[in-house]
């Protein structure tokens, strides 16, 4: 094994626990939706079931001639996390 291969292997070995720790921290702090396959891990926000403003619905309808859904801040202001694992085949 050359020095370049050894360096790449060590950096990959260090990246996997970091990705797992980041995902675990995101899961503990919110009510996320988790999706994982061999190409990516996605963690997206969901509405909080006990939210006093939207009551777990995620938002409310605004009135008028063309009603629209207004998103509640309990989920819409949070970031989503996407970690690429393997490249998607062409």
N, CA, C and O atoms as a CHARMM CRD file, in Angstrom:
* protein
*
  360
    1    1 UNK  N      0.84800  -1.16500   0.00000 PROA 1      0.00000
    2    1 UNK  CA     0.00000   0.00000   0.00000 PROA 1      0.00000
    3    1 UNK  C      0.89500   1.23000   0.00000 PROA 1      0.00000
    4    1 UNK  O      1.79700   1.36900   0.82700 PROA 1      0.00000
    5    2 UNK  N      0.62700   2.10300  -0.93400 PROA 2      0.00000
    6    2 UNK  CA     1.43600   3.31200  -1.02200 PROA 2      0.00000
    7    2 UNK  C      0.96700   4.33700  -0.00200 PROA 2      0.00000
    8    2 UNK  O     -0.07600   4.17500   0.63100 PROA 2      0.00000
    9    3 UNK  N      1.74300   5.37400   0.14300 PROA 3      0.00000
   10    3 UNK  CA     1.41400   6.42800   1.10300 PROA 3      0.00000
   11    3 UNK  C      0.11400   7.13400   0.71300 PROA 3      0.00000
   12    3 UNK  O     -0.65900   7.53600   1.58300 PROA 3      0.00000
   13    4 UNK  N     -0.12800   7.28500  -0.58200 PROA 4      0.00000
   14    4 UNK  CA    -1.34700   7.94300  -1.03500 PROA 4      0.00000
   15    4 UNK  C     -2.57800   7.10000  -0.68600 PROA 4      0.00000
   16    4 UNK  O     -3.58900   7.63100  -0.22700 PROA 4      0.00000
   17    5 UNK  N     -2.48500   5.77800  -0.90700 PROA 5      0.00000
   18    5 UNK  CA    -3.60300   4.90000  -0.58000 PROA 5      0.00000
   19    5 UNK  C     -3.83800   4.84600   0.92900 PROA 5      0.00000
   20    5 UNK  O     -4.98300   4.81300   1.38100 PROA 5      0.00000
   21    6 UNK  N     -2.77500   4.83700   1.69000 PROA 6      0.00000
   22    6 UNK  CA    -2.89900   4.81800   3.13500 PROA 6      0.00000
   23    6 UNK  C     -3.55000   6.09600   3.64500 PROA 6      0.00000
   24    6 UNK  O     -4.39700   6.05200   4.53700 PROA 6      0.00000
   25    7 UNK  N     -3.15900   7.22500   3.08500 PROA 7      0.00000
   26    7 UNK  CA    -3.74100   8.50700   3.47100 PROA 7      0.00000
   27    7 UNK  C     -5.23000   8.55200   3.12700 PROA 7      0.00000
   28    7 UNK  O     -6.03000   9.03900   3.92600 PROA 7      0.00000
   29    8 UNK  N     -5.61100   8.05700   1.96200 PROA 8      0.00000
   30    8 UNK  CA    -7.02200   8.03800   1.56100 PROA 8      0.00000
   31    8 UNK  C     -7.82600   7.11000   2.46600 PROA 8      0.00000
   32    8 UNK  O     -8.95200   7.43500   2.84200 PROA 8      0.00000
   33    9 UNK  N     -7.26600   5.97400   2.81300 PROA 9      0.00000
   34    9 UNK  CA    -7.96600   5.03000   3.68700 PROA 9      0.00000
   35    9 UNK  C     -8.15600   5.60700   5.08500 PROA 9      0.00000
   36    9 UNK  O     -9.20900   5.42200   5.69500 PROA 9      0.00000
   37   10 UNK  N     -7.15600   6.29500   5.58900 PROA 10     0.00000
   38   10 UNK  CA    -7.27300   6.89100   6.91800 PROA 10     0.00000
   39   10 UNK  C     -8.28300   8.03600   6.93900 PROA 10     0.00000
   40   10 UNK  O     -9.02200   8.19000   7.91200 PROA 10     0.00000
   41   11 UNK  N     -8.32100   8.83400   5.88200 PROA 11     0.00000
   42   11 UNK  CA    -9.28700   9.93200   5.84500 PROA 11     0.00000
   43   11 UNK  C    -10.70600   9.40700   5.71500 PROA 11     0.00000
   44   11 UNK  O    -11.63000   9.99200   6.27900 PROA 11     0.00000
   45   12 UNK  N    -10.90000   8.31000   4.98100 PROA 12     0.00000
   46   12 UNK  CA   -12.22200   7.69800   4.87600 PROA 12     0.00000
   47   12 UNK  C    -12.64800   7.11100   6.20900 PROA 12     0.00000
   48   12 UNK  O    -13.81100   7.22400   6.59700 PROA 12     0.00000
   49   13 UNK  N    -11.71600   6.48500   6.91100 PROA 13     0.00000
   50   13 UNK  CA   -12.03300   5.90300   8.21500 PROA 13     0.00000
   51   13 UNK  C    -12.39700   6.99300   9.22600 PROA 13     0.00000
   52   13 UNK  O    -13.19200   6.74900  10.13300 PROA 13     0.00000
   53   14 UNK  N    -11.83200   8.17400   9.08300 PROA 14     0.00000
   54   14 UNK  CA   -12.15400   9.27900   9.99100 PROA 14     0.00000
   55   14 UNK  C    -13.48100   9.93400   9.61800 PROA 14     0.00000
   56   14 UNK  O    -14.14600  10.49100  10.49200 PROA 14     0.00000
   57   15 UNK  N    -13.88400   9.88700   8.35400 PROA 15     0.00000
   58   15 UNK  CA   -15.10700  10.55200   7.90700 PROA 15     0.00000
   59   15 UNK  C    -16.36200   9.80100   8.33900 PROA 15     0.00000
   60   15 UNK  O    -17.38400  10.43000   8.61300 PROA 15     0.00000
   61   16 UNK  N    -16.31100   8.49700   8.40500 PROA 16     0.00000
   62   16 UNK  CA   -17.50200   7.72000   8.74700 PROA 16     0.00000
   63   16 UNK  C    -17.97200   7.99000  10.18000 PROA 16     0.00000
   64   16 UNK  O    -19.16400   8.23500  10.36700 PROA 16     0.00000
   65   17 UNK  N    -17.10700   7.96200  11.20600 PROA 17     0.00000
   66   17 UNK  CA   -17.60000   8.29900  12.54400 PROA 17     0.00000
   67   17 UNK  C    -18.08300   9.74100  12.66400 PROA 17     0.00000
   68   17 UNK  O    -19.00700  10.02000  13.42900 PROA 17     0.00000
   69   18 UNK  N    -17.47700  10.65200  11.92500 PROA 18     0.00000
   70   18 UNK  CA   -17.92000  12.04500  11.95300 PROA 18     0.00000
   71   18 UNK  C    -19.32700  12.16400  11.38400 PROA 18     0.00000
   72   18 UNK  O    -20.15900  12.88000  11.94100 PROA 18     0.00000
   73   19 UNK  N    -19.60500  11.47300  10.28200 PROA 19     0.00000
   74   19 UNK  CA   -20.95100  11.49300   9.69800 PROA 19     0.00000
   75   19 UNK  C    -21.95900  10.87200  10.64500 PROA 19     0.00000
   76   19 UNK  O    -23.07400  11.37700  10.77500 PROA 19     0.00000
   77   20 UNK  N    -21.59400   9.79400  11.30300 PROA 20     0.00000
   78   20 UNK  CA   -22.50200   9.15000  12.25200 PROA 20     0.00000
   79   20 UNK  C    -22.76700  10.04600  13.45800 PROA 20     0.00000
   80   20 UNK  O    -23.89800  10.10300  13.94200 PROA 20     0.00000
   81   21 UNK  N    -21.75600  10.74000  13.94600 PROA 21     0.00000
   82   21 UNK  CA   -21.94100  11.64200  15.07900 PROA 21     0.00000
   83   21 UNK  C    -22.81700  12.83200  14.70500 PROA 21     0.00000
   84   21 UNK  O    -23.64300  13.26600  15.50700 PROA 21     0.00000
   85   22 UNK  N    -22.64800  13.35900  13.50700 PROA 22     0.00000
   86   22 UNK  CA   -23.47200  14.47400  13.03700 PROA 22     0.00000
   87   22 UNK  C    -24.92600  14.04400  12.91200 PROA 22     0.00000
   88   22 UNK  O    -25.82900  14.77500  13.32000 PROA 22     0.00000
   89   23 UNK  N    -25.15600  12.87100  12.35400 PROA 23     0.00000
   90   23 UNK  CA   -26.51900  12.36900  12.21100 PROA 23     0.00000
   91   23 UNK  C    -27.16200  12.12500  13.57300 PROA 23     0.00000
   92   23 UNK  O    -28.33900  12.43100  13.76100 PROA 23     0.00000
   93   24 UNK  N    -26.41400  11.58500  14.51700 PROA 24     0.00000
   94   24 UNK  CA   -26.95700  11.33300  15.85800 PROA 24     0.00000
   95   24 UNK  C    -27.31700  12.63200  16.56000 PROA 24     0.00000
   96   24 UNK  O    -28.33500  12.70100  17.24900 PROA 24     0.00000
   97   25 UNK  N    -26.49500  13.66400  16.39600 PROA 25     0.00000
   98   25 UNK  CA   -26.78900  14.95500  17.02200 PROA 25     0.00000
   99   25 UNK  C    -28.04000  15.58200  16.42500 PROA 25     0.00000
  100   25 UNK  O    -28.84400  16.17200  17.14600 PROA 25     0.00000
  101   26 UNK  N    -28.20700  15.46100  15.12900 PROA 26     0.00000
  102   26 UNK  CA   -29.39600  16.01800  14.48100 PROA 26     0.00000
  103   26 UNK  C    -30.65100  15.26300  14.90100 PROA 26     0.00000
  104   26 UNK  O    -31.71600  15.86500  15.03300 PROA 26     0.00000
  105   27 UNK  N    -30.54400  13.96700  15.11100 PROA 27     0.00000
  106   27 UNK  CA   -31.70000  13.18400  15.54400 PROA 27     0.00000
  107   27 UNK  C    -32.13200  13.52800  16.95900 PROA 27     0.00000
  108   27 UNK  O    -33.32400  13.49600  17.26500 PROA 27     0.00000
  109   28 UNK  N    -31.18700  13.85300  17.82100 PROA 28     0.00000
  110   28 UNK  CA   -31.51500  14.16000  19.20600 PROA 28     0.00000
  111   28 UNK  C    -32.15800  15.52200  19.38100 PROA 28     0.00000
  112   28 UNK  O    -32.93800  15.70900  20.31500 PROA 28     0.00000
  113   29 UNK  N    -31.86100  16.47200  18.52100 PROA 29     0.00000
  114   29 UNK  CA   -32.30400  17.84200  18.74000 PROA 29     0.00000
  115   29 UNK  C    -33.65700  18.17200  18.13200 PROA 29     0.00000
  116   29 UNK  O    -34.20500  19.23100  18.44000 PROA 29     0.00000
  117   30 UNK  N    -34.22000  17.32600  17.28900 PROA 30     0.00000
  118   30 UNK  CA   -35.46700  17.67600  16.62100 PROA 30     0.00000
  119   30 UNK  C    -36.29200  16.42500  16.34400 PROA 30     0.00000
  120   30 UNK  O    -35.92900  15.32300  16.75400 PROA 30     0.00000
  121   31 UNK  N    -37.39400  16.61100  15.65000 PROA 31     0.00000
  122   31 UNK  CA   -38.25100  15.50500  15.23500 PROA 31     0.00000
  123   31 UNK  C    -38.03900  15.30000  13.74200 PROA 31     0.00000
  124   31 UNK  O    -38.85200  15.75800  12.93800 PROA 31     0.00000
  125   32 UNK  N    -36.96600  14.62300  13.35700 PROA 32     0.00000
  126   32 UNK  CA   -36.63100  14.54500  11.93600 PROA 32     0.00000
  127   32 UNK  C    -37.23900  13.33300  11.25300 PROA 32     0.00000
  128   32 UNK  O    -37.74400  12.41100  11.89300 PROA 32     0.00000
  129   33 UNK  N    -37.17200  13.37100   9.95000 PROA 33     0.00000
  130   33 UNK  CA   -37.48800  12.22900   9.10900 PROA 33     0.00000
  131   33 UNK  C    -36.15600  11.73700   8.56200 PROA 33     0.00000
  132   33 UNK  O    -35.40400  12.51600   7.97400 PROA 33     0.00000
  133   34 UNK  N    -35.85800  10.47500   8.74400 PROA 34     0.00000
  134   34 UNK  CA   -34.57300   9.91300   8.34200 PROA 34     0.00000
  135   34 UNK  C    -34.76300   9.02900   7.13000 PROA 34     0.00000
  136   34 UNK  O    -35.64100   8.16600   7.11700 PROA 34     0.00000
  137   35 UNK  N    -33.94300   9.23700   6.10900 PROA 35     0.00000
  138   35 UNK  CA   -33.92000   8.37400   4.93000 PROA 35     0.00000
  139   35 UNK  C    -32.47500   7.98400   4.69000 PROA 35     0.00000
  140   35 UNK  O    -31.58600   8.83500   4.68500 PROA 35     0.00000
  141   36 UNK  N    -32.24400   6.70300   4.49200 PROA 36     0.00000
  142   36 UNK  CA   -30.88100   6.24200   4.25700 PROA 36     0.00000
  143   36 UNK  C    -30.88400   5.13200   3.21600 PROA 36     0.00000
  144   36 UNK  O    -31.72600   4.23500   3.25100 PROA 36     0.00000
  145   37 UNK  N    -29.96500   5.20000   2.31800 PROA 37     0.00000
  146   37 UNK  CA   -29.67000   4.09600   1.40500 PROA 37     0.00000
  147   37 UNK  C    -28.16500   4.09300   1.17400 PROA 37     0.00000
  148   37 UNK  O    -27.43600   4.81200   1.85700 PROA 37     0.00000
  149   38 UNK  N    -27.70100   3.31200   0.24200 PROA 38     0.00000
  150   38 UNK  CA   -26.25300   3.19200   0.08100 PROA 38     0.00000
  151   38 UNK  C    -25.61100   4.41000  -0.57400 PROA 38     0.00000
  152   38 UNK  O    -24.38700   4.53100  -0.59500 PROA 38     0.00000
  153   39 UNK  N    -26.43100   5.31100  -1.11000 PROA 39     0.00000
  154   39 UNK  CA   -25.88900   6.49000  -1.77700 PROA 39     0.00000
  155   39 UNK  C    -25.92900   7.74200  -0.91600 PROA 39     0.00000
  156   39 UNK  O    -25.13400   8.65700  -1.13100 PROA 39     0.00000
  157   40 UNK  N    -26.84600   7.80800   0.06300 PROA 40     0.00000
  158   40 UNK  CA   -26.96300   9.02900   0.86000 PROA 40     0.00000
  159   40 UNK  C    -27.72400   8.76200   2.15500 PROA 40     0.00000
  160   40 UNK  O    -28.42500   7.76000   2.29900 PROA 40     0.00000
  161   41 UNK  N    -27.56000   9.69200   3.08700 PROA 41     0.00000
  162   41 UNK  CA   -28.35000   9.76000   4.30300 PROA 41     0.00000
  163   41 UNK  C    -28.97900  11.14100   4.31600 PROA 41     0.00000
  164   41 UNK  O    -28.27300  12.14500   4.22200 PROA 41     0.00000
  165   42 UNK  N    -30.30300  11.20200   4.43100 PROA 42     0.00000
  166   42 UNK  CA   -31.01600  12.47900   4.46600 PROA 42     0.00000
  167   42 UNK  C    -31.77700  12.58700   5.77400 PROA 42     0.00000
  168   42 UNK  O    -32.45900  11.64900   6.18900 PROA 42     0.00000
  169   43 UNK  N    -31.65500  13.72600   6.41100 PROA 43     0.00000
  170   43 UNK  CA   -32.40700  14.01700   7.62100 PROA 43     0.00000
  171   43 UNK  C    -33.14500  15.32400   7.37000 PROA 43     0.00000
  172   43 UNK  O    -32.52200  16.37300   7.20900 PROA 43     0.00000
  173   44 UNK  N    -34.47100  15.26000   7.33800 PROA 44     0.00000
  174   44 UNK  CA   -35.28200  16.44200   7.07700 PROA 44     0.00000
  175   44 UNK  C    -36.19600  16.70700   8.26500 PROA 44     0.00000
  176   44 UNK  O    -36.50100  15.80300   9.04300 PROA 44     0.00000
  177   45 UNK  N    -36.62600  17.94500   8.39200 PROA 45     0.00000
  178   45 UNK  CA   -37.46100  18.35400   9.51800 PROA 45     0.00000
  179   45 UNK  C    -38.91800  17.95800   9.28000 PROA 45     0.00000
  180   45 UNK  O    -39.39600  17.92500   8.14600 PROA 45     0.00000
  181   46 UNK  N    -39.60100  17.66100  10.37200 PROA 46     0.00000
  182   46 UNK  CA   -41.04200  17.39800  10.36600 PROA 46     0.00000
  183   46 UNK  C    -41.69300  18.34800  11.35500 PROA 46     0.00000
  184   46 UNK  O    -41.02100  18.86400  12.24800 PROA 46     0.00000
  185   47 UNK  N    -42.98600  18.58700  11.21400 PROA 47     0.00000
  186   47 UNK  CA   -43.66700  19.43100  12.20100 PROA 47     0.00000
  187   47 UNK  C    -43.67600  18.76000  13.57200 PROA 47     0.00000
  188   47 UNK  O    -43.80500  17.54100  13.67700 PROA 47     0.00000
  189   48 UNK  N    -43.53700  19.57000  14.61500 PROA 48     0.00000
  190   48 UNK  CA   -43.59500  19.03700  15.97500 PROA 48     0.00000
  191   48 UNK  C    -45.03800  18.68500  16.31100 PROA 48     0.00000
  192   48 UNK  O    -45.93000  19.49600  16.06200 PROA 48     0.00000
  193   49 UNK  N    -45.29700  17.51100  16.86300 PROA 49     0.00000
  194   49 UNK  CA   -46.67300  17.13700  17.20300 PROA 49     0.00000
  195   49 UNK  C    -47.30000  18.04200  18.26400 PROA 49     0.00000
  196   49 UNK  O    -48.51400  18.24600  18.24500 PROA 49     0.00000
  197   50 UNK  N    -46.51500  18.58400  19.18000 PROA 50     0.00000
  198   50 UNK  CA   -47.04700  19.41700  20.24200 PROA 50     0.00000
  199   50 UNK  C    -46.92800  20.91100  19.99600 PROA 50     0.00000
  200   50 UNK  O    -46.98800  21.69300  20.94500 PROA 50     0.00000
  201   51 UNK  N    -46.76400  21.32300  18.76400 PROA 51     0.00000
  202   51 UNK  CA   -46.60900  22.75000  18.46300 PROA 51     0.00000
  203   51 UNK  C    -47.91400  23.48900  18.77200 PROA 51     0.00000
  204   51 UNK  O    -48.97000  23.08100  18.29000 PROA 51     0.00000
  205   52 UNK  N    -47.86800  24.57300  19.56900 PROA 52     0.00000
  206   52 UNK  CA   -49.09700  25.29300  19.90700 PROA 52     0.00000
  207   52 UNK  C    -49.67000  26.11400  18.75000 PROA 52     0.00000
  208   52 UNK  O    -50.84600  26.47700  18.77600 PROA 52     0.00000
  209   53 UNK  N    -48.85800  26.40500  17.74500 PROA 53     0.00000
  210   53 UNK  CA   -49.35900  27.22900  16.63800 PROA 53     0.00000
  211   53 UNK  C    -50.03100  26.39400  15.55100 PROA 53     0.00000
  212   53 UNK  O    -51.11100  26.75600  15.08300 PROA 53     0.00000
  213   54 UNK  N    -49.41500  25.28700  15.14100 PROA 54     0.00000
  214   54 UNK  CA   -49.97600  24.50300  14.03200 PROA 54     0.00000
  215   54 UNK  C    -50.59200  23.18100  14.49000 PROA 54     0.00000
  216   54 UNK  O    -51.25600  22.50600  13.70300 PROA 54     0.00000
  217   55 UNK  N    -50.38000  22.80200  15.76000 PROA 55     0.00000
  218   55 UNK  CA   -50.92800  21.57000  16.34500 PROA 55     0.00000
  219   55 UNK  C    -50.49100  20.32000  15.57500 PROA 55     0.00000
  220   55 UNK  O    -51.25800  19.36600  15.44500 PROA 55     0.00000
  221   56 UNK  N    -49.26700  20.33200  15.07200 PROA 56     0.00000
  222   56 UNK  CA   -48.71500  19.17500  14.37700 PROA 56     0.00000
  223   56 UNK  C    -49.07900  19.06900  12.91200 PROA 56     0.00000
  224   56 UNK  O    -48.70200  18.09800  12.25500 PROA 56     0.00000
  225   57 UNK  N    -49.80300  20.04300  12.38400 PROA 57     0.00000
  226   57 UNK  CA   -50.22000  20.00500  10.98200 PROA 57     0.00000
  227   57 UNK  C    -49.15200  20.55600  10.04300 PROA 57     0.00000
  228   57 UNK  O    -49.18700  20.26000   8.84800 PROA 57     0.00000
  229   58 UNK  N    -48.22500  21.33000  10.53400 PROA 58     0.00000
  230   58 UNK  CA   -47.16300  21.86900   9.69900 PROA 58     0.00000
  231   58 UNK  C    -47.42800  23.26100   9.16900 PROA 58     0.00000
  232   58 UNK  O    -46.53900  23.87100   8.57300 PROA 58     0.00000
  233   59 UNK  N    -48.62200  23.77500   9.36900 PROA 59     0.00000
  234   59 UNK  CA   -48.94500  25.10700   8.88700 PROA 59     0.00000
  235   59 UNK  C    -50.44200  25.33200   8.91800 PROA 59     0.00000
  236   59 UNK  O    -51.17900  24.57800   9.55300 PROA 59     0.00000
  237   60 UNK  N    -50.89300  26.37800   8.22500 PROA 60     0.00000
  238   60 UNK  CA   -52.30400  26.70800   8.18000 PROA 60     0.00000
  239   60 UNK  C    -52.58900  27.38000   6.85700 PROA 60     0.00000
  240   60 UNK  O    -51.69300  27.89500   6.18800 PROA 60     0.00000
  241   61 UNK  N    -53.86900  27.36200   6.49300 PROA 61     0.00000
  242   61 UNK  CA   -54.28900  27.96400   5.23800 PROA 61     0.00000
  243   61 UNK  C    -54.60200  29.43700   5.45200 PROA 61     0.00000
  244   61 UNK  O    -55.28600  29.80300   6.40800 PROA 61     0.00000
  245   62 UNK  N    -54.10100  30.27100   4.56200 PROA 62     0.00000
  246   62 UNK  CA   -54.42200  31.69700   4.61000 PROA 62     0.00000
  247   62 UNK  C    -55.65400  31.93100   3.75700 PROA 62     0.00000
  248   62 UNK  O    -55.87700  31.22600   2.77200 PROA 62     0.00000
  249   63 UNK  N    -56.44100  32.90400   4.12700 PROA 63     0.00000
  250   63 UNK  CA   -57.68100  33.17400   3.41100 PROA 63     0.00000
  251   63 UNK  C    -57.45200  33.99100   2.15600 PROA 63     0.00000
  252   63 UNK  O    -56.31900  34.31000   1.79700 PROA 63     0.00000
  253   64 UNK  N    -58.53200  34.31500   1.50800 PROA 64     0.00000
  254   64 UNK  CA   -58.47600  35.12300   0.29900 PROA 64     0.00000
  255   64 UNK  C    -58.99900  34.34800  -0.89500 PROA 64     0.00000
  256   64 UNK  O    -59.46900  33.21700  -0.77300 PROA 64     0.00000
  257   65 UNK  N    -58.90400  34.98500  -2.05100 PROA 65     0.00000
  258   65 UNK  CA   -59.40500  34.36400  -3.27100 PROA 65     0.00000
  259   65 UNK  C    -58.56000  33.15800  -3.68500 PROA 65     0.00000
  260   65 UNK  O    -59.07900  32.20700  -4.26900 PROA 65     0.00000
  261   66 UNK  N    -57.26400  33.19700  -3.38500 PROA 66     0.00000
  262   66 UNK  CA   -56.36800  32.10100  -3.72400 PROA 66     0.00000
  263   66 UNK  C    -55.66300  31.64400  -2.45000 PROA 66     0.00000
  264   66 UNK  O    -54.55100  32.09200  -2.17000 PROA 66     0.00000
  265   67 UNK  N    -56.29300  30.75700  -1.67000 PROA 67     0.00000
  266   67 UNK  CA   -55.68700  30.35300  -0.39300 PROA 67     0.00000
  267   67 UNK  C    -54.37800  29.59600  -0.60000 PROA 67     0.00000
  268   67 UNK  O    -54.23800  28.80000  -1.52900 PROA 67     0.00000
  269   68 UNK  N    -53.43500  29.86500   0.28100 PROA 68     0.00000
  270   68 UNK  CA   -52.13200  29.21200   0.23300 PROA 68     0.00000
  271   68 UNK  C    -51.81300  28.66200   1.61400 PROA 68     0.00000
  272   68 UNK  O    -52.32700  29.13900   2.62600 PROA 68     0.00000
  273   69 UNK  N    -50.96100  27.65900   1.63500 PROA 69     0.00000
  274   69 UNK  CA   -50.52300  27.08100   2.89800 PROA 69     0.00000
  275   69 UNK  C    -49.34000  27.88600   3.41900 PROA 69     0.00000
  276   69 UNK  O    -48.34400  28.06100   2.71700 PROA 69     0.00000
  277   70 UNK  N    -49.44900  28.37400   4.64300 PROA 70     0.00000
  278   70 UNK  CA   -48.34100  29.08000   5.27700 PROA 70     0.00000
  279   70 UNK  C    -47.65800  28.11700   6.23600 PROA 70     0.00000
  280   70 UNK  O    -48.29700  27.57700   7.13800 PROA 70     0.00000
  281   71 UNK  N    -46.36400  27.90100   6.04300 PROA 71     0.00000
  282   71 UNK  CA   -45.62700  26.92500   6.84700 PROA 71     0.00000
  283   71 UNK  C    -45.34600  27.48000   8.23600 PROA 71     0.00000
  284   71 UNK  O    -45.05700  28.66400   8.41200 PROA 71     0.00000
  285   72 UNK  N    -45.44000  26.58800   9.21400 PROA 72     0.00000
  286   72 UNK  CA   -45.14600  26.95900  10.59100 PROA 72     0.00000
  287   72 UNK  C    -43.63200  26.93300  10.79800 PROA 72     0.00000
  288   72 UNK  O    -42.92100  26.16200  10.15300 PROA 72     0.00000
  289   73 UNK  N    -43.15100  27.78200  11.70100 PROA 73     0.00000
  290   73 UNK  CA   -41.72200  27.86800  11.97100 PROA 73     0.00000
  291   73 UNK  C    -41.17200  26.68800  12.76100 PROA 73     0.00000
  292   73 UNK  O    -39.95700  26.56600  12.91200 PROA 73     0.00000
  293   74 UNK  N    -42.05300  25.80500  13.27500 PROA 74     0.00000
  294   74 UNK  CA   -41.55600  24.67000  14.06000 PROA 74     0.00000
  295   74 UNK  C    -40.79800  23.67200  13.19400 PROA 74     0.00000
  296   74 UNK  O    -40.05300  22.85000  13.72700 PROA 74     0.00000
  297   75 UNK  N    -40.96400  23.71900  11.88500 PROA 75     0.00000
  298   75 UNK  CA   -40.22000  22.81600  11.01800 PROA 75     0.00000
  299   75 UNK  C    -39.61800  23.52400   9.81000 PROA 75     0.00000
  300   75 UNK  O    -38.59100  23.07400   9.30100 PROA 75     0.00000
  301   76 UNK  N    -40.21400  24.61000   9.33400 PROA 76     0.00000
  302   76 UNK  CA   -39.75100  25.20100   8.07800 PROA 76     0.00000
  303   76 UNK  C    -38.45800  25.99600   8.22600 PROA 76     0.00000
  304   76 UNK  O    -37.75300  26.21800   7.24200 PROA 76     0.00000
  305   77 UNK  N    -38.13800  26.43000   9.45100 PROA 77     0.00000
  306   77 UNK  CA   -36.92100  27.21600   9.65700 PROA 77     0.00000
  307   77 UNK  C    -35.70400  26.35100   9.96000 PROA 77     0.00000
  308   77 UNK  O    -34.60200  26.87500  10.12900 PROA 77     0.00000
  309   78 UNK  N    -35.88500  25.03800  10.03100 PROA 78     0.00000
  310   78 UNK  CA   -34.75800  24.16200  10.35500 PROA 78     0.00000
  311   78 UNK  C    -34.10500  23.64400   9.07600 PROA 78     0.00000
  312   78 UNK  O    -34.74400  23.48900   8.03600 PROA 78     0.00000
  313   79 UNK  N    -32.82700  23.38800   9.19800 PROA 79     0.00000
  314   79 UNK  CA   -32.05400  22.91800   8.04400 PROA 79     0.00000
  315   79 UNK  C    -32.26400  21.44200   7.82900 PROA 79     0.00000
  316   79 UNK  O    -32.68700  20.71900   8.73200 PROA 79     0.00000
  317   80 UNK  N    -31.96500  21.00100   6.62500 PROA 80     0.00000
  318   80 UNK  CA   -31.92800  19.57000   6.35600 PROA 80     0.00000
  319   80 UNK  C    -30.48700  19.17100   6.12100 PROA 80     0.00000
  320   80 UNK  O    -29.67200  19.96900   5.65800 PROA 80     0.00000
  321   81 UNK  N    -30.19000  17.94800   6.44100 PROA 81     0.00000
  322   81 UNK  CA   -28.83000  17.43200   6.34100 PROA 81     0.00000
  323   81 UNK  C    -28.80900  16.31700   5.31400 PROA 81     0.00000
  324   81 UNK  O    -29.61000  15.38500   5.38200 PROA 81     0.00000
  325   82 UNK  N    -27.89200  16.41400   4.36200 PROA 82     0.00000
  326   82 UNK  CA   -27.75400  15.39900   3.32800 PROA 82     0.00000
  327   82 UNK  C    -26.27900  15.00900   3.25000 PROA 82     0.00000
  328   82 UNK  O    -25.41900  15.84600   2.97300 PROA 82     0.00000
  329   83 UNK  N    -25.99800  13.72900   3.49800 PROA 83     0.00000
  330   83 UNK  CA   -24.62700  13.22200   3.47700 PROA 83     0.00000
  331   83 UNK  C    -24.51800  12.22400   2.33100 PROA 83     0.00000
  332   83 UNK  O    -25.21600  11.21000   2.31900 PROA 83     0.00000
  333   84 UNK  N    -23.64900  12.50800   1.37200 PROA 84     0.00000
  334   84 UNK  CA   -23.41800  11.57500   0.26100 PROA 84     0.00000
  335   84 UNK  C    -22.44800  10.49900   0.69600 PROA 84     0.00000
  336   84 UNK  O    -21.40800  10.79000   1.28800 PROA 84     0.00000
  337   85 UNK  N    -22.79300   9.24100   0.39900 PROA 85     0.00000
  338   85 UNK  CA   -21.94100   8.13000   0.77000 PROA 85     0.00000
  339   85 UNK  C    -21.22000   7.56000  -0.43900 PROA 85     0.00000
  340   85 UNK  O    -19.99000   7.54600  -0.47300 PROA 85     0.00000
  341   86 UNK  N    -21.96400   7.09000  -1.42700 PROA 86     0.00000
  342   86 UNK  CA   -21.40100   6.54300  -2.65400 PROA 86     0.00000
  343   86 UNK  C    -21.92600   7.33600  -3.83400 PROA 86     0.00000
  344   86 UNK  O    -23.04800   7.84000  -3.77900 PROA 86     0.00000
  345   87 UNK  N    -21.15600   7.46000  -4.88700 PROA 87     0.00000
  346   87 UNK  CA   -21.67000   8.17900  -6.05600 PROA 87     0.00000
  347   87 UNK  C    -22.81500   7.40300  -6.70300 PROA 87     0.00000
  348   87 UNK  O    -22.81400   6.17200  -6.71900 PROA 87     0.00000
  349   88 UNK  N    -23.78400   8.13600  -7.23200 PROA 88     0.00000
  350   88 UNK  CA   -24.90600   7.51000  -7.92400 PROA 88     0.00000
  351   88 UNK  C    -24.41800   7.05400  -9.28600 PROA 88     0.00000
  352   88 UNK  O    -23.78500   7.83200 -10.00000 PROA 88     0.00000
  353   89 UNK  N    -24.69900   5.79700  -9.67100 PROA 89     0.00000
  354   89 UNK  CA   -24.20300   5.31400 -10.96100 PROA 89     0.00000
  355   89 UNK  C    -24.88600   6.03600 -12.12000 PROA 89     0.00000
  356   89 UNK  O    -26.06400   6.38800 -12.04400 PROA 89     0.00000
  357   90 UNK  N    -24.14000   6.24700 -13.17400 PROA 90     0.00000
  358   90 UNK  CA   -24.66300   6.98600 -14.34300 PROA 90     0.00000
  359   90 UNK  C    -25.49500   6.13000 -15.22300 PROA 90     0.00000
  360   90 UNK  O    -26.00400   6.60000 -16.24000 PROA 90     0.00000
